[in-house]
């Protein structure tokens, strides 16, 4: 086994872990398996990540960073269009990275993320809070604080995506069905604000 330069060890281990996660899911992530895939001695996982938990936490953080980038890249003619696009990008991230998404949400109890990792996860949620605040700056939208309205949005989006990833289909075309859900959610928040 050739020796990997020290600066590349962490990157090689994370790349290997992401490959295993994407192809086989969270259950396949073991220290020995990741190290073998990376061509690095298992001790490298302990030296760089203090073991499997540290590696899982690093993957958890990378997942939320990816989600944040995806949602943060939303575009549109106005704040409402950007919020809608962000919601569509949320699904695209989840469907494009189903095993990573599962690690981030379904396996959080196994990851046991620390305070810093949870803060990184919150930054992804904060992206949604900012989008909601931008919509609300233009007029009434939903009831409660910006954070509460963002939580309502995230709950609906996450619920729909999670069901889809489990194989539950309400529509022949899941993307179209999801877009209808997003439009209904936004219309509903408009009506709540008008009441």
Secondary structure, 3 states (H helix, E strand, C coil): CCCCCHHHHHHHHHHHHHHHHHHHCHHHCCHHHHHHHHCCCCHHHHHHHCCHHHHHHHHHHHHHHHHHHHHHCCCCCCHHHHHHHHHHHHHHHHHHCHHHHHHHHCCHHHHCCCHHHHHHHHHHHHHHHHHHHHHHHCCCCCCCCHHHHHHHHHHHHHHHHHHHHCCCCCCCCHHHHHHHHHHHHHHHHHHHHHC
